[in-house]
Structures are given as structure tokens and as C-alpha cells.
């Protein structure tokens, strides 16, 4: 059972780099609901941080409502999960676009819709972990950037819609972060991957924790996290 005076935070993509760092940063301070597809990794992380596993395939939004039926309080929702596959517009078939938009946009929209009554009741916060690609589309990044531009639109609309319910909405734009996804991206780009070249996931997690725990007299609509001077 979650203590009634402790916020409950749902994290998607909890077994990824930023998601895991965030679960660790919030452990003990928040009750945690950890979404992912790999049940074994979710169970291990849940045991480590005292969180509840929520196995869920974000590419199948039709399964969300039944999966959430047993979920109780939810104060905050952090949309952290995402997929990326680089390629030129001329070379990417519709299946790439459909999957990317489903996981990166449709899933957050549907999860938000289903969880809003709980979040409103707690006057909680919805955080969308976006990307620099949500601000600028570079060559080979068309499908991913399109999904992140759409995610920004979702956040902006939701922020104004939910202000009257006391729900805060923040978009976080991390720069390149040392995660397994970044390693995959570097491989697709044909470049080397050195974690020391990128932001530590714990730094992004600390930023998101501040957003969640900021005093109620302020809201942070957009927060960019960029690599510091080397």
C-alpha cells in the first residue's frame, strides 16, 4: 500500500536509461508504478526501488484500459518511453512512421486520457520527456522528429486544458544522454559511443524530480537540459 501522504508516480519506459535513473531518484519519496515490456527487468527494478510493475506494450493502446483497471492512486505521470529509427523520408516505409507515432505520441495521449481523473484528484503533474528533435528536425530524423513535434503539441494543448483542474504539465527536452537508446542512435549514425560524451541520465532524472516537487506557486512549462562545458 502507498502512504496517503506520498505521491504516486507512473513512469513509462522505466527500464530504459532515464527511466531507471528516475525510478532510483524518486525511490522512497514517491510510490512508483513502473511501465515496461520486459517482465523480468521490471520485476528486478521494482524489487530494487520498491515499485509496482506495469507490463504494457505501448504499441497496443487498446490494451491500456484493462491493464490500468487495478491501478489505484496516480499523482504524476512521466511519459519517458520512446523509440527511434533513423532514415531519410525517401527510404522509410509507412510501418516505421506508424510504429514511431504509435509509441511516441498515441500511447502518451491514451495513457494521459485514461489517467487524468486520478491525476486531477491529486492535482498532480504530467511530464513529457521530449528531445532536441522536438524543436528541430535534422536530416534522417524525420519520423522521430515528427513524433516529438506532435508530443510537444499534445503537451501544450493539455497544459491549457488542465490548468483549471490544478494539473501541471511540463515538457523536458534532454540533450543527448548516455542511454542504451543513444548507443543505438550512434550505431545508426555510424559513430562511436562514449558515455562520457553525453549527459548522465541521473542529471536528467534530478531535473525531472525538481519539476515534480517544485512548489505549487510555480509551473515549469518547458525545461531544456543541455550538456555542460567540458
C-alpha positions in Angstrom: 0.0 0.0 0.0 1.2 3.5 -0.8 1.2 6.0 2.1 -1.6 8.5 1.5 0.8 11.5 2.0 3.3 10.2 -0.5 2.8 11.0 -4.2 2.4 8.1 -6.6 4.3 8.4 -9.9 3.9 6.3 -13.0 7.0 6.1 -15.3 6.8 4.7 -18.8 10.0 3.2 -20.2 11.1 2.5 -16.7 13.8 0.0 -17.7 15.5 2.4 -20.1 18.4 4.7 -19.1 16.5 7.8 -18.0 13.5 5.8 -16.7 15.7 3.7 -14.4 17.7 6.7 -13.2 14.4 8.4 -12.4 13.0 5.4 -10.5 16.1 5.4 -8.4 15.9 9.2 -7.8 12.3 9.0 -6.7 12.6 5.8 -4.6 11.5 6.3 -1.0 10.0 9.7 -1.8 7.3 8.6 -4.3 5.3 5.4 -4.7 6.3 4.1 -8.1 4.4 2.4 -10.9 6.9 1.2 -13.5 5.9 0.5 -17.1 7.8 -1.6 -19.5 7.6 -4.7 -21.6 10.3 -6.9 -20.1 8.7 -8.5 -17.1 12.0 -9.8 -15.6 13.7 -6.4 -15.8 10.6 -4.7 -14.4 10.5 -7.1 -11.5 14.2 -6.6 -10.7 13.8 -2.8 -10.8 10.7 -3.0 -8.8 12.4 -5.0 -6.1 15.3 -2.5 -6.1 13.2 0.7 -5.7 10.1 -0.7 -4.1 7.9 -0.1 -7.2 5.0 -1.9 -8.8 5.4 -3.4 -12.2 3.0 -2.4 -15.0 3.8 -4.7 -18.0 2.4 -2.9 -21.0 3.1 -2.8 -24.7 2.9 0.9 -25.7 2.3 -0.1 -29.4 -1.1 -1.5 -28.3 -3.2 1.3 -26.9 -6.3 -0.9 -27.0 -4.9 -2.9 -24.0 -4.3 0.1 -21.8 -7.7 0.4 -20.1 -7.8 -3.1 -18.9 -4.2 -3.0 -17.7 -4.9 0.1 -15.7 -8.1 -1.2 -14.1 -6.2 -2.4 -11.0 -4.1 0.7 -10.6 -5.1 2.9 -7.6 -3.8 6.4 -6.9 -1.7 8.2 -9.5 -0.3 11.7 -8.8 2.2 12.1 -11.6 2.7 10.6 -15.0 6.1 10.7 -16.7 6.0 9.8 -20.4 9.6 8.7 -20.8 9.3 5.8 -23.2 10.2 6.2 -26.9 11.5 4.6 -30.0 13.7 5.9 -32.7 14.8 4.7 -36.1 16.8 7.0 -38.3 16.4 7.2 -42.1 15.6 9.5 -44.9 12.0 10.3 -45.8 12.7 8.7 -49.2 13.7 5.4 -47.5 11.4 4.9 -44.6 8.2 2.9 -45.2 4.9 3.6 -43.5 5.5 0.9 -41.0 8.3 2.9 -39.4 6.2 6.0 -39.2 3.2 4.1 -37.8 5.2 2.4 -35.1 7.1 5.5 -34.1 4.0 7.7 -33.9 2.1 5.0 -32.0 4.7 4.6 -29.3 5.9 8.2 -29.1 2.5 10.0 -29.4 -0.6 7.9 -29.4 0.5 5.9 -26.3 1.1 9.0 -24.2 -2.2 10.6 -25.4 -4.2 7.5 -24.5 -2.5 6.9 -21.2 -3.0 10.5 -20.3 -6.7 10.3 -21.2 -7.2 7.2 -19.0 -5.2 8.5 -16.0 -6.4 12.1 -16.0 -9.2 11.5 -13.4 -6.6 10.2 -11.0 -4.1 12.9 -11.7 -6.8 15.6 -11.4 -7.9 14.2 -8.0 -4.3 14.6 -6.8 -3.6 18.0 -8.5 -0.6 16.2 -10.0 1.9 16.7 -12.8 2.2 15.2 -16.3 5.8 15.3 -17.7 6.6 14.6 -21.3 10.2 13.6 -21.9 10.8 15.1 -25.3 14.1 15.7 -27.2 16.0 18.3 -29.1 14.4 16.7 -32.1 11.1 18.1 -30.8 12.5 21.6 -31.5 14.4 21.0 -34.8 14.2 18.3 -37.4 17.5 17.3 -39.0 18.2 15.1 -42.0 17.5 11.4 -41.3 15.4 12.3 -38.2 12.1 12.9 -40.0 9.9 10.2 -38.4 11.3 10.7 -34.9 11.2 14.5 -35.0 7.7 14.4 -36.3 6.6 12.3 -33.3 8.4 14.7 -30.9 6.9 17.8 -32.5 3.5 16.1 -32.1 4.3 15.2 -28.5 5.1 18.9 -27.8 1.7 19.8 -29.3 0.0 17.3 -27.1 1.7 18.8 -24.0 0.9 22.4 -25.0 -2.8 21.6 -25.5 -3.0 19.6 -22.3 -1.4 22.3 -20.2 -4.1 24.8 -21.1 -6.9 22.3 -20.9 -5.9 21.0 -17.4 -4.9 24.3 -15.7 -8.4 24.7 -14.3 -8.1 21.3 -12.7 -4.8 22.1 -11.0 -2.8 19.8 -13.1 0.7 20.9 -14.1 2.2 19.9 -17.5 5.9 20.1 -18.3 7.9 19.2 -21.4 11.5 18.3 -20.7 14.0 18.5 -23.7 17.1 16.5 -22.8 20.2 16.8 -25.0 22.0 13.6 -26.0 22.1 11.4 -22.9 24.2 8.3 -22.1 21.5 5.7 -22.5 21.0 2.4 -24.5 18.8 4.4 -26.9 21.7 6.8 -27.5 24.0 3.9 -28.1 21.6 2.6 -30.7 21.4 6.0 -32.4 25.1 6.3 -32.6 25.2 2.9 -34.2 22.7 4.0 -36.8 24.7 7.2 -37.4 27.8 5.1 -37.8 29.6 6.8 -35.0 31.4 5.8 -31.8 29.5 5.7 -28.5 31.4 7.0 -25.4 29.0 7.6 -22.4 31.4 10.3 -21.2 30.4 12.5 -24.2 26.8 12.7 -23.1 24.6 13.9 -20.3 24.4 11.4 -17.3 20.8 10.0 -17.1 20.9 10.8 -13.4 21.2 14.5 -14.3 18.0 14.4 -16.4 16.3 12.4 -13.6 17.3 15.0 -11.0 15.8 17.7 -13.2 12.5 15.8 -13.6 12.4 15.3 -9.8 12.7 19.0 -9.3 9.8 19.6 -11.8 7.6 17.1 -9.8 8.5 18.6 -6.4 8.6 22.3 -7.3 6.4 24.4 -5.1 2.8 24.8 -6.2 3.1 28.5 -6.8 5.1 27.9 -9.9 4.8 25.7 -13.1 7.6 24.9 -15.5 6.1 24.6 -19.0 9.4 23.8 -20.8 12.7 22.7 -19.5 15.8 22.1 -21.6 18.7 20.1 -20.3 21.9 20.5 -22.4 25.5 19.2 -21.9 27.6 21.4 -19.7 31.1 22.7 -20.6 33.7 20.1 -20.8 
